[in-house]
Amino acid sequence: MSVKSSIGVLANRLREPFEGPNTIGNTNGFWIGFLLTVLLFAIYPILFGPYAALNPAQFLVFALLAVSLTFIWGFCGILSFGQVAFFGVAGYTFGIVTINIPTYTGATLGIIIAVAVATAFAAVIGYFMFYGGVRDVYVTILTLVVALVLHTFMEQTAGSQWTIGEAHLGGYNGMNVPQDLAVGFGETGVAFDGVAHYYVVLFTLVVTYLLLRAVVNSRFGYAMVATREDEARTEMFGYNTTFIKLAAFTVGGAIAGISGVLFVTWGAYINPSQFELVAATMPVIYASIGGRKSFAGTILAAVAIQYLELQLTGEWAFVIVGSLLVLIILTMPDGIAPRVRNLVLAVGEWRSNRDRSGQSPPAEEVSD
């Protein structure tokens, strides 16, 4: 076996867990583009300086939040406006823990406890929804109500009585969280601030992306998609669709919690606006424009839209993003990524047919 063929076999084995019928992008060209995109993000701070990575880090944090929605909406059919609830709960929890334990131990515990609380919160909400028989649009309404209730409640926590240990919730003024993202014990540990935080966010997003591709192409992923397509028929085949939806919803909450921790360590601040209607809507917009069945499409749409909003500060950003959303929904209901995939497949088929039609017909044998 030649070196080239050996490399090809190794590459195929590495790709195998992340490929399948439930994901867009299972070709050599896609993976080359994926690696180049990751490399571009990796060298961005080197090319433009450490300070230039500040905004892209935030873009990637919210892309991770949007991915949490894509997982449950695009592959399990659960449209949730409550991802910001798990995002904000994790951010506040991290702040409370680290303010009360201002050491590396506190930072480490803050990460673990914050993600655990967000995951548990999602599990509790999901349990009462799905085992309570809540379905379809009522899930969407209920998750939005959860986010809005948290927004209203957190705005009322400005008084001194709303203090947990040394941590003041701050009401509409928000909570300052001076602790950087860090891991360690006592006074010994490693802090990730500035460019290091950017690389942690990028690494987390890439790993989450790959793991979710593996999940949706596993047997559990097939069950998720079957539940999305026809829940009653899936139940007839013996699958516990209620548990499937609960498990998917809980995983989505955990991912949203991770993004909440990364956000609060990025800005050292969190306030109730993270629960408001606009914030709850943005992950839905990212997934709708990029493609709710495409993790890569959602990530690229999240980054592109946030960059556009940064350049178009003020009301024009909302007008343009809203108009773009309406245009995409009307012309490409599944989002941009699926349309691009179909276009690439159509071009490939056209080239294949052209090559076949351009070949000379085989010569006829002439016998004596």
C-alpha positions in Angstrom: 0.0 0.0 0.0 1.4 3.4 -1.0 1.9 6.3 1.4 -0.9 8.2 -0.3 -3.4 5.4 0.0 -2.5 4.9 3.6 -3.1 8.5 4.4 -6.4 8.3 2.6 -7.5 5.2 4.7 -6.4 6.9 7.9 -8.3 10.1 7.0 -11.5 8.0 6.3 -11.2 6.2 9.6 -10.9 9.6 11.4 -13.9 11.0 9.6 -16.1 7.9 10.0 -17.6 8.7 13.4 -18.6 12.2 12.3 -20.2 11.3 9.0 -23.6 10.0 8.2 -27.0 10.7 6.6 -28.0 13.2 9.3 -25.2 15.7 8.7 -24.5 18.0 5.8 -20.9 17.8 4.7 -19.4 14.3 4.3 -17.0 14.9 1.4 -13.3 15.6 1.2 -14.0 19.1 0.1 -16.1 19.8 3.1 -13.5 18.6 5.6 -10.8 20.5 3.8 -12.9 23.6 4.1 -13.6 22.8 7.7 -9.9 22.6 8.5 -9.1 25.8 6.7 -11.9 27.6 8.5 -10.6 26.4 11.9 -7.1 27.4 10.9 -8.3 30.9 9.9 -9.9 31.4 13.2 -6.8 30.0 15.0 -4.4 32.4 13.3 -6.8 35.5 13.5 -5.2 36.8 16.7 -1.7 36.3 15.2 -2.6 38.2 12.1 -4.5 41.1 13.7 -3.2 41.2 17.3 -4.6 40.0 20.6 -7.1 42.8 21.1 -8.7 42.0 17.7 -9.8 38.6 19.1 -12.1 40.2 21.7 -15.2 40.5 19.5 -14.7 37.2 17.6 -14.5 35.4 21.0 -18.0 36.8 21.7 -19.2 35.7 18.3 -18.1 32.2 18.9 -19.7 32.1 22.3 -23.1 32.9 20.9 -22.4 30.5 18.0 -22.1 27.8 20.6 -25.4 28.9 22.1 -27.0 28.7 18.7 -25.6 25.2 18.2 -27.4 24.1 21.4 -30.6 25.1 19.7 -29.8 23.5 16.4 -29.2 20.2 18.1 -32.7 20.0 19.7 -34.6 21.9 17.0 -33.0 20.7 13.8 -32.6 17.0 14.8 -35.4 16.4 17.4 -38.0 19.0 16.3 -38.0 20.9 19.6 -38.1 24.7 18.9 -37.0 26.3 22.2 -36.8 29.9 23.0 -35.4 28.9 26.4 -31.7 28.4 25.6 -30.9 31.8 26.9 -32.5 30.7 30.2 -29.9 28.0 30.7 -27.2 30.3 29.3 -28.1 33.1 31.9 -28.6 30.7 34.8 -25.1 29.2 34.2 -23.6 32.7 34.0 -25.2 33.9 37.2 -24.2 30.7 39.0 -20.6 31.0 38.0 -20.6 34.5 39.3 -22.1 33.6 42.6 -19.7 30.7 43.2 -16.5 32.6 42.2 -17.4 35.8 44.1 -17.8 33.7 47.2 -14.7 31.6 46.6 -12.2 34.0 44.9 -9.5 31.4 44.2 -8.7 28.9 41.5 -10.7 26.4 43.5 -13.7 28.7 43.2 -13.2 29.1 39.5 -13.0 25.4 38.9 -16.0 24.7 41.1 -17.8 27.6 39.3 -17.5 26.0 35.9 -18.6 22.6 37.2 -21.5 23.9 39.3 -22.7 26.4 36.7 -22.9 23.8 33.9 -24.5 21.3 36.3 -27.1 23.8 37.4 -28.0 24.7 33.8 -28.2 21.0 32.9 -30.4 20.2 35.9 -32.6 23.2 35.1 -33.1 22.0 31.6 -33.8 18.4 32.8 -36.5 19.6 35.2 -38.1 21.9 32.7 -38.0 19.2 30.0 -39.3 16.5 32.4 -42.4 18.5 33.3 -43.0 19.5 29.6 -42.5 16.2 27.9 -43.8 13.9 30.5 -46.7 16.3 31.1 -47.7 15.9 27.5 -46.7 19.4 26.2 -46.1 19.2 22.5 -45.4 21.2 19.4 -45.9 25.0 19.6 -46.8 24.8 23.3 -43.2 23.8 24.0 -42.0 26.9 22.2 -44.4 29.1 24.1 -43.5 27.5 27.5 -39.8 27.9 27.0 -40.2 31.5 26.0 -42.3 32.1 29.1 -39.5 30.6 31.3 -37.0 33.0 29.8 -39.3 36.0 30.2 -40.1 35.1 33.8 -36.4 34.9 34.6 -35.9 38.2 33.0 -38.7 39.8 35.0 -37.5 38.2 38.2 -33.8 39.1 37.9 -34.7 42.7 37.2 -36.3 42.8 40.7 -33.2 41.6 42.5 -31.5 45.0 43.1 -32.1 45.2 46.8 -29.6 44.2 49.5 -31.8 41.2 50.4 -30.9 39.7 47.0 -27.5 38.7 48.1 -26.0 35.2 48.1 -23.0 35.3 50.4 -20.8 38.1 49.0 -22.5 38.0 45.6 -25.1 40.8 44.9 -27.4 39.8 42.1 -27.7 43.5 41.2 -31.2 43.6 39.6 -31.3 45.4 36.2 -27.7 46.8 36.9 -26.4 43.2 36.6 -23.6 41.4 38.4 -19.9 42.1 38.0 -17.9 38.9 37.8 -14.1 39.6 38.2 -13.0 36.0 38.0 -11.4 34.9 34.7 -11.9 31.5 33.2 -9.5 29.4 35.2 -8.8 25.9 36.6 -6.8 24.9 39.6 -6.7 24.4 43.3 -6.2 27.1 46.0 -3.8 29.7 44.8 -2.3 27.4 42.1 -3.8 27.1 38.7 -4.1 28.4 35.1 -6.1 31.4 34.1 -7.4 31.9 30.5 -7.8 35.5 29.7 -7.4 37.6 26.6 -6.2 35.5 23.7 -6.1 32.3 25.8 -9.8 32.7 26.5 -10.4 33.1 22.7 -8.6 29.8 22.0 -10.6 28.0 24.8 -13.8 29.2 23.2 -12.7 28.1 19.7 -11.6 24.7 21.0 -14.8 24.2 22.9 -16.9 25.1 19.8 -14.9 22.8 17.5 -15.0 19.9 20.0 -18.8 20.4 20.6 -19.4 20.5 16.8 -17.6 17.2 16.2 -19.2 15.5 19.2 -22.7 16.6 18.1 -22.0 15.3 14.6 -21.1 12.0 16.1 -24.2 12.0 18.3 -26.7 12.7 15.5 -25.2 10.0 13.3 -25.4 7.4 16.1 -28.3 5.2 16.8 -29.6 7.8 19.3 -29.3 10.4 16.6 -31.4 8.3 14.2 -34.0 8.0 17.0 -34.0 11.8 17.4 -34.6 12.3 13.7 -37.3 9.7 13.6 -39.0 11.4 16.5 -38.8 14.7 14.7 -40.3 13.2 11.5 -43.1 11.1 13.0 -43.3 10.7 16.8 -46.3 8.4 16.8 -44.8 6.0 14.3 -41.5 6.0 16.2 -43.3 5.1 19.3 -44.9 2.2 17.5 -41.5 0.8 16.8 -40.8 0.6 20.5 -38.8 3.8 21.1 -39.5 6.0 24.2 -39.8 9.3 22.3 -40.6 11.2 25.5 -37.2 10.1 27.0 -35.5 10.9 23.7 -36.8 14.4 23.7 -35.9 14.9 27.4 -32.4 13.6 26.8 -31.9 15.9 23.8 -33.3 18.9 25.5 -31.1 18.3 28.6 -27.9 18.0 26.4 -29.0 21.3 24.7 -29.3 22.9 28.1 -25.8 21.7 29.1 -24.3 23.2 26.0 -26.1 26.5 26.5 -24.8 26.4 30.1 -21.2 26.1 28.8 -21.7 29.0 26.5 -23.1 31.0 29.5 -19.9 30.4 31.5 -17.7 31.4 28.6 -19.7 34.5 28.1 -19.5 35.7 31.7 -15.8 35.0 31.8 -15.4 36.9 28.5 -17.1 40.1 29.7 -16.8 39.8 33.5 -20.4 40.9 33.7 -23.9 39.6 33.3 -27.4 41.2 33.6 -31.0 40.3 33.1 -30.9 41.4 29.4 -29.5 37.9 28.7 -33.1 36.6 29.3 -35.0 39.1 27.4 -37.1 38.5 24.2 -34.4 39.8 21.8 -31.8 37.6 23.3 -34.1 34.6 23.2 -34.8 35.2 19.5 -31.3 35.5 18.3 -30.3 31.8 18.4 -33.5 31.0 16.5 -32.5 33.6 13.8 -29.0 32.1 13.5 -30.3 28.6 13.1 -33.1 29.7 10.7 -30.7 31.6 8.4 -27.8 29.2 8.5 -29.9 26.1 8.5 -31.4 24.4 11.5 -30.3 21.0 10.3 -26.7 22.1 9.8 -24.3 22.9 12.7 -21.8 24.4 10.4 -24.4 26.6 8.8 -25.6 27.8 12.1 -22.1 28.7 13.3 -21.2 30.6 10.2 -24.6 32.4 10.2 -24.1 33.4 13.9 -20.6 34.8 13.3 -21.6 36.6 10.1 -24.8 38.2 11.6 -23.0 39.3 14.7 -20.2 40.9 12.6 -22.9 42.6 10.5 -24.6 43.9 13.7 -21.2 45.2 15.0 -20.7 47.2 11.8 -24.2 48.5 11.6 -24.8 49.7 15.1 -28.2 51.0 16.0 -31.6 50.2 14.6 -30.3 49.5 11.1 -28.8 46.3 12.4 -32.3 45.0 13.5 -33.9 46.1 10.2 -31.3 44.4 8.0 -31.2 41.2 10.1 -35.0 41.0 10.3 -35.3 41.6 6.5 -32.6 38.9 5.9 -34.6 36.5 8.1 -37.8 37.1 6.2 -36.1 36.7 2.8 -34.4 33.5 3.8 -37.6 32.0 5.3 -39.6 32.9 2.1 -37.0 31.7 -0.4 -35.0 29.0 1.5 -37.2 27.7 4.4 -34.5 25.2 5.4 -31.8 27.8 5.6 -28.7 28.6 3.5 -26.6 25.5 4.2 -29.0 23.0 2.8 -29.6 25.1 -0.3 -25.8 25.3 -0.8 -25.5 21.6 -0.4 -28.2 20.9 -3.0 -26.6 23.4 -5.4 -23.2 21.6 -5.0 -24.8 18.2 -5.6 -26.7 19.5 -8.7 -23.4 21.0 -10.1 -21.6 17.7 -9.5 -24.4 15.7 -11.2 -24.4 18.1 -14.1 -20.7 17.7 -14.6 -21.0 13.9 -14.3 -23.7 13.8 -17.0 -21.7 16.2 -19.2 -18.6 14.0 -18.9 -20.6 10.8 -19.8 -22.3 12.5 -22.7 -18.9 13.7 -24.0 -17.4 10.3 -24.2 -17.1 8.6 -27.6 -19.4 5.5 -27.9 -17.5 2.2 -27.7 -16.2 0.9 -31.0 -18.3 -2.0 -32.5 -16.5 -5.3 -33.1 -16.1 -6.3 -36.7 -16.1 -10.0 -37.4 -15.0 -11.8 -40.5 
